[in-house]
Amino acid sequence: LRASKAASAQSLLGLGPLLLLAVLAKYAGLLFVPSVLALLAWWSWKHKGLEEMLVRLGIALLSLVISGFLAFQSLDKQALTGLSFTTTNRVSFIETVPILVMQHIAMMAGIFFGLGLLGLLLCGRQRLPTGLLLFGSALLVPLYHTYKGELVSLDKHLAFSMFFLAPLAGFAIASLVGLLQKRSV
């Protein structure tokens, strides 16, 4: 967000390697790369205009592609085969019915999703696009795991969702505290 408003778009050269490191640290980070790029595009457009948004998004995408290419060239190809076998193409041995996955999500992160939804409802017109993008990004993990019927790694992946819910939840709490302060005066 800071780079989207920066005077120089050169700061976006570091975004590609950072996104790649996030994905290499935990493959589930790949699920959120489009969300980060969408936030960059939205905020750049909002603060700098359409032309500058396209430049900034282009720089970020180019740095991501170059970083990915360099990582692919230096990575052991057997690691990619192992990743495919153990992660991306893995068949779930214990398939869980969707209602149990949703119950687990509600138990682990229900309060955060509730606060995030409240924050979204309190956003107002000016903040609504950013709020929708944040809340929609937070729903990616629950939707994926519910669809796959899989509890494996769900808790770890939900932690990624919390990064996107935190601003909304914080906004909801701050708004509620502000309302309570007004009523008590």
Long-range contacts (C-beta under 8 A, 24 or more apart in sequence): 1-39, 1-40, 1-43, 3-40, 3-56, 4-39, 4-40, 4-43, 4-44, 4-47, 4-48, 4-56, 5-43, 5-44, 5-47, 5-48, 9-52, 9-55, 9-56, 9-59, 10-59, 12-40, 12-56, 12-59, 12-60, 12-63, 13-59, 13-63, 14-63, 15-40, 15-60, 15-63, 15-64, 16-60, 16-61, 16-62, 16-63, 16-64, 16-65, 16-66, 16-67, 16-68, 17-63, 17-67, 19-64, 19-67, 20-64, 20-67, 20-68, 20-71, 24-71, 26-156, 26-160, 27-83, 27-87, 27-88, 28-141, 28-153, 28-156, 28-157, 28-160, 29-160, 31-140, 31-141, 31-144, 31-157, 31-160, 32-137, 32-140, 32-160, 32-163, 32-164, 33-64, 35-133, 35-136, 35-137, 35-140, 35-164, 37-61, 38-133, 39-130, 39-133, 39-134, 42-129, 42-130, 42-133, 43-130, 92-148, 92-149, 92-150, 92-152, 94-150, 94-151, 94-152, 95-149, 95-150, 96-149, 96-150, 96-151, 97-149, 98-146, 98-147, 98-149, 100-151, 101-142, 101-145, 101-146, 101-149, 101-150, 101-151, 101-154, 102-142, 102-146, 104-151, 104-154, 105-142, 105-145, 105-146, 105-154, 105-158, 108-154, 108-155, 108-158, 109-142, 109-158, 109-161, 109-162, 109-165, 112-161, 112-162, 112-165, 112-169, 113-138, 113-165, 115-165, 115-168, 115-169, 115-172, 115-173, 116-165, 116-168, 116-169, 116-172, 117-168, 118-168, 118-172, 118-176, 119-167, 119-168, 119-169, 119-170, 119-171, 119-172, 119-175, 120-168, 122-171, 122-172, 122-175, 123-168, 123-171, 127-171, 131-168, 131-171, 134-164, 134-165, 134-167, 134-168, 135-164, 135-165, 135-168, 137-161, 137-164, 138-162, 138-164, 138-165, 138-168
